[in-house]
């Protein structure tokens, strides 16, 4: 089902607008994979209250998961507003950009900036690093995780990698590693 500009007002849910906004940010850089998509939506929903109302995140096999976000993404793909590749890389289409342009006043400039920041942050990380960041920062969502123990076993190595990428502060990297700053610095230099 392709969407026409005649019925766009009715067909785009607030959650769909959020997803399109995420995909348009940072020169339309694709979101790479289901883990990155779900965790980006989780970070956005924790920052923007109106998004939090629609996502309904709960604990799941890989931490926080929103079925509503997944269904909205699938709807956007079926409407031709988002392209999904076999590796679950998601990219906004030209039709998606046109549809989003009709809803440009939905988010404030501050909210759009936050969405862009979350996308940049997570696009620099691999899945295990994303999961470490989310698990350490939001432990309430780890109760059903099938990867929690494995992620925690490599948390020091992964936190050093995250820190070296320059996307978190020294304090946050030490927190992710579960150690104090001095110990982290010693390990990081080794």
TIDREN-280914 format. One record per residue (C-alpha): residue number from 1; residue in three letters; x, y, z. Coordinates in pm, 1 decimal, padded with zeros to 6 digits, m for minus. Example, Ala and Ser with C-alpha at 12.3 -4.5 7.8 and 13.67 -1.06 7.14 Angstrom:
<rs>
{r 1, "ala", {01230.0, m00450.0, 00780.0}},
{r 2, "ser", {01367.0, m00106.0, 00714.0}},
</rs>
This chain:
<rs>
{r 1, "unk", {00000.0, 00000.0, 00000.0}},
{r 2, "unk", {00162.0, 00323.9, m00112.6}},
{r 3, "unk", {00061.6, 00638.8, 00068.6}},
{r 4, "unk", {m00065.2, 00939.9, m00122.9}},
{r 5, "unk", {m00034.6, 01298.6, m00010.4}},
{r 6, "unk", {m00416.9, 01314.2, m00002.8}},
{r 7, "unk", {m00450.6, 01082.7, 00296.8}},
{r 8, "unk", {m00120.8, 01140.6, 00475.1}},
{r 9, "unk", {m00280.0, 01330.9, 00762.8}},
{r 10, "unk", {m00482.9, 01023.6, 00861.5}},
{r 11, "unk", {m00223.3, 00755.1, 00786.6}},
{r 12, "unk", {00075.6, 00883.0, 00983.8}},
{r 13, "unk", {00059.5, 00810.8, 01354.3}},
{r 14, "unk", {00268.8, 01017.0, 01595.5}},
{r 15, "unk", {00498.1, 00715.8, 01635.1}},
{r 16, "unk", {00538.5, 00691.4, 01256.8}},
{r 17, "unk", {00632.4, 01059.0, 01243.4}},
{r 18, "unk", {00894.7, 00993.9, 01512.5}},
{r 19, "unk", {01044.5, 00707.4, 01314.2}},
{r 20, "unk", {01054.9, 00913.4, 00994.6}},
{r 21, "unk", {01219.7, 01198.6, 01183.2}},
{r 22, "unk", {01482.4, 00957.2, 01318.1}},
{r 23, "unk", {01552.0, 00819.0, 00971.3}},
{r 24, "unk", {01578.4, 01164.4, 00812.4}},
{r 25, "unk", {01832.1, 01290.4, 01066.4}},
{r 26, "unk", {02203.7, 01309.5, 00988.8}},
{r 27, "unk", {02173.6, 01329.6, 00611.6}},
{r 28, "unk", {01933.2, 01034.8, 00599.8}},
{r 29, "unk", {02194.7, 00791.3, 00727.4}},
{r 30, "unk", {02024.7, 00451.0, 00757.1}},
{r 31, "unk", {01958.5, 00289.2, 01093.3}},
{r 32, "unk", {02157.4, m00033.1, 01092.6}},
{r 33, "unk", {01964.0, m00321.6, 01241.1}},
{r 34, "unk", {01681.6, m00401.4, 01477.3}},
{r 35, "unk", {01891.3, m00352.9, 01791.5}},
{r 36, "unk", {01997.3, m00003.4, 01688.2}},
{r 37, "unk", {01641.1, 00089.0, 01585.1}},
{r 38, "unk", {01480.5, m00033.5, 01907.1}},
{r 39, "unk", {01743.4, 00126.0, 02130.4}},
{r 40, "unk", {01733.1, 00458.0, 01942.0}},
{r 41, "unk", {01357.0, 00464.8, 01986.7}},
{r 42, "unk", {01405.9, 00377.7, 02354.9}},
{r 43, "unk", {01645.6, 00668.3, 02410.5}},
{r 44, "unk", {01414.3, 00905.1, 02223.1}},
{r 45, "unk", {01113.0, 00789.8, 02424.6}},
{r 46, "unk", {01300.0, 00845.4, 02749.5}},
{r 47, "unk", {01380.5, 01201.6, 02647.4}},
{r 48, "unk", {01057.1, 01308.5, 02473.0}},
{r 49, "unk", {00753.9, 01241.1, 02690.9}},
{r 50, "unk", {00500.6, 01242.4, 02406.9}},
{r 51, "unk", {00697.9, 00967.8, 02229.7}},
{r 52, "unk", {00713.3, 00766.0, 02551.8}},
{r 53, "unk", {00331.8, 00759.5, 02559.7}},
{r 54, "unk", {00319.0, 00575.0, 02225.1}},
{r 55, "unk", {00612.5, 00335.5, 02242.6}},
{r 56, "unk", {00527.3, 00132.3, 02556.0}},
{r 57, "unk", {00873.4, m00016.8, 02605.1}},
{r 58, "unk", {00911.4, m00323.4, 02823.7}},
{r 59, "unk", {01181.7, m00579.5, 02908.5}},
{r 60, "unk", {01252.8, m00825.7, 02627.4}},
{r 61, "unk", {01517.5, m01069.7, 02501.4}},
{r 62, "unk", {01759.2, m00791.5, 02409.5}},
{r 63, "unk", {01656.4, m00536.5, 02668.7}},
{r 64, "unk", {01399.2, m00263.8, 02611.0}},
{r 65, "unk", {01159.2, m00346.5, 02328.7}},
{r 66, "unk", {00855.6, m00172.4, 02183.1}},
{r 67, "unk", {00617.0, m00378.0, 01975.6}},
{r 68, "unk", {00441.2, m00052.2, 01884.4}},
{r 69, "unk", {00764.8, 00080.1, 01732.9}},
{r 70, "unk", {00818.5, m00239.2, 01534.3}},
{r 71, "unk", {00460.8, m00237.2, 01402.5}},
{r 72, "unk", {00491.3, 00130.7, 01307.1}},
{r 73, "unk", {00816.3, 00059.9, 01122.7}},
{r 74, "unk", {00655.3, m00230.0, 00936.3}},
{r 75, "unk", {00363.7, m00003.2, 00840.2}},
{r 76, "unk", {00603.9, 00261.7, 00708.8}},
{r 77, "unk", {00779.5, m00004.0, 00499.9}},
{r 78, "unk", {00446.9, m00126.3, 00358.0}},
{r 79, "unk", {00347.4, 00233.1, 00272.1}},
{r 80, "unk", {00675.5, 00282.1, 00082.4}},
{r 81, "unk", {00797.7, 00553.8, 00319.0}},
{r 82, "unk", {01085.8, 00342.2, 00452.2}},
{r 83, "unk", {01305.0, 00090.0, 00273.8}},
{r 84, "unk", {01405.9, m00219.1, 00473.2}},
{r 85, "unk", {01699.5, m00424.0, 00350.3}},
{r 86, "unk", {01761.4, m00792.3, 00425.4}},
{r 87, "unk", {01999.0, m00703.7, 00711.3}},
{r 88, "unk", {01725.7, m00489.2, 00870.7}},
{r 89, "unk", {01889.3, m00166.0, 00767.4}},
{r 90, "unk", {01620.1, 00101.2, 00750.3}},
{r 91, "unk", {01634.7, 00404.4, 00520.5}},
{r 92, "unk", {01380.1, 00678.4, 00461.0}},
{r 93, "unk", {01256.9, 00700.1, 00100.2}},
{r 94, "unk", {01188.6, 01015.8, m00098.7}},
{r 95, "unk", {00816.0, 00955.5, m00033.3}},
{r 96, "unk", {00894.8, 00933.8, 00337.8}},
{r 97, "unk", {01074.6, 01267.7, 00323.4}},
{r 98, "unk", {00776.6, 01428.6, 00145.6}},
{r 99, "unk", {00537.1, 01283.3, 00402.7}},
{r 100, "unk", {00751.4, 01407.3, 00691.3}},
{r 101, "unk", {00773.6, 01753.3, 00537.2}},
{r 102, "unk", {00395.8, 01783.3, 00588.8}},
{r 103, "unk", {00450.0, 01724.9, 00962.7}},
{r 104, "unk", {00754.1, 01946.1, 01025.7}},
{r 105, "unk", {00597.7, 02128.8, 01320.7}},
{r 106, "unk", {00542.4, 01806.1, 01515.9}},
{r 107, "unk", {00874.3, 01828.6, 01707.4}},
{r 108, "unk", {01043.5, 02133.8, 01850.5}},
{r 109, "unk", {01394.0, 02219.7, 01729.9}},
{r 110, "unk", {01529.7, 02096.7, 02066.4}},
{r 111, "unk", {01351.8, 01762.4, 02025.0}},
{r 112, "unk", {01481.6, 01726.3, 01668.5}},
{r 113, "unk", {01833.0, 01799.7, 01791.2}},
{r 114, "unk", {01800.6, 01530.2, 02058.6}},
{r 115, "unk", {01679.8, 01276.3, 01801.2}},
{r 116, "unk", {01980.1, 01360.5, 01581.3}},
{r 117, "unk", {02217.1, 01327.9, 01878.3}},
{r 118, "unk", {02081.6, 00983.9, 01973.0}},
{r 119, "unk", {02117.3, 00868.7, 01612.8}},
{r 120, "unk", {02477.3, 00991.1, 01588.3}},
{r 121, "unk", {02563.1, 00834.4, 01923.8}},
{r 122, "unk", {02430.4, 00487.3, 01846.6}},
{r 123, "unk", {02547.5, 00484.8, 01484.0}},
{r 124, "unk", {02904.9, 00486.3, 01615.8}},
{r 125, "unk", {02851.8, 00169.5, 01821.6}},
{r 126, "unk", {02825.2, m00200.1, 01740.4}},
{r 127, "unk", {02532.7, m00400.0, 01882.0}},
{r 128, "unk", {02717.3, m00528.4, 02191.3}},
{r 129, "unk", {02829.6, m00174.3, 02277.0}},
{r 130, "unk", {02474.3, m00047.0, 02233.3}},
{r 131, "unk", {02345.3, m00321.2, 02461.6}},
{r 132, "unk", {02611.9, m00246.6, 02723.2}},
{r 133, "unk", {02517.4, 00120.8, 02726.3}},
{r 134, "unk", {02146.5, 00041.4, 02758.7}},
{r 135, "unk", {02188.4, m00242.0, 03010.4}},
{r 136, "unk", {02418.1, m00043.2, 03239.9}},
{r 137, "unk", {02209.3, 00272.8, 03214.2}},
{r 138, "unk", {01866.8, 00105.0, 03240.3}},
{r 139, "unk", {01903.7, m00218.6, 03440.7}},
{r 140, "unk", {01527.0, m00252.9, 03493.6}},
{r 141, "unk", {01497.9, m00360.4, 03130.4}},
{r 142, "unk", {01747.2, m00649.4, 03154.2}},
{r 143, "unk", {01531.5, m00901.6, 03341.3}},
{r 144, "unk", {01439.8, m01097.9, 03025.5}},
{r 145, "unk", {01763.8, m01042.4, 02834.4}},
{r 146, "unk", {01927.3, m01349.8, 02685.5}},
{r 147, "unk", {02254.9, m01159.4, 02632.2}},
{r 148, "unk", {02289.2, m00982.4, 02966.0}},
{r 149, "unk", {02556.1, m01214.3, 03109.6}},
{r 150, "unk", {02760.3, m01218.4, 02789.3}},
{r 151, "unk", {02745.8, m00838.9, 02764.1}},
{r 152, "unk", {02850.7, m00799.3, 03127.4}},
{r 153, "unk", {03145.7, m01037.9, 03076.7}},
{r 154, "unk", {03289.4, m00809.1, 02808.2}},
{r 155, "unk", {03179.8, m00479.3, 02960.9}},
{r 156, "unk", {03530.5, m00349.9, 03036.3}},
{r 157, "unk", {03657.2, m00420.2, 02684.2}},
{r 158, "unk", {03342.1, m00275.3, 02527.8}},
{r 159, "unk", {03340.6, 00033.5, 02750.4}},
{r 160, "unk", {03703.3, 00102.6, 02652.6}},
{r 161, "unk", {03601.5, 00073.3, 02287.1}},
{r 162, "unk", {03308.7, 00311.9, 02340.0}},
{r 163, "unk", {03536.1, 00558.6, 02519.1}},
{r 164, "unk", {03800.5, 00544.8, 02245.6}},
{r 165, "unk", {03531.6, 00626.4, 01989.5}},
{r 166, "unk", {03481.6, 00952.0, 02177.7}},
{r 167, "unk", {03107.2, 00912.9, 02228.4}},
{r 168, "unk", {03102.8, 00901.3, 02610.3}},
{r 169, "unk", {03291.3, 01081.6, 02884.5}},
{r 170, "unk", {03557.1, 00916.5, 03097.5}},
{r 171, "unk", {03312.7, 00905.5, 03388.3}},
{r 172, "unk", {03042.5, 00737.7, 03178.6}},
{r 173, "unk", {03291.0, 00486.5, 03036.0}},
{r 174, "unk", {03404.5, 00389.3, 03386.9}},
{r 175, "unk", {03039.6, 00357.1, 03489.7}},
{r 176, "unk", {02970.2, 00131.2, 03190.5}},
{r 177, "unk", {03273.0, m00079.6, 03282.8}},
{r 178, "unk", {03150.6, m00104.9, 03642.5}},
{r 179, "unk", {03481.4, 00021.9, 03783.8}},
{r 180, "unk", {03623.7, 00346.2, 03920.3}},
{r 181, "unk", {03786.4, 00604.2, 03695.6}},
{r 182, "unk", {04143.4, 00532.5, 03808.6}},
{r 183, "unk", {04112.0, 00160.6, 03739.6}},
{r 184, "unk", {03947.6, 00234.2, 03406.9}},
{r 185, "unk", {04235.9, 00461.9, 03305.9}},
{r 186, "unk", {04488.0, 00195.8, 03400.5}},
{r 187, "unk", {04305.7, m00071.3, 03198.5}},
{r 188, "unk", {04246.4, 00162.3, 02907.2}},
{r 189, "unk", {04615.0, 00233.6, 02872.5}},
{r 190, "unk", {04711.5, m00134.1, 02884.3}},
</rs>
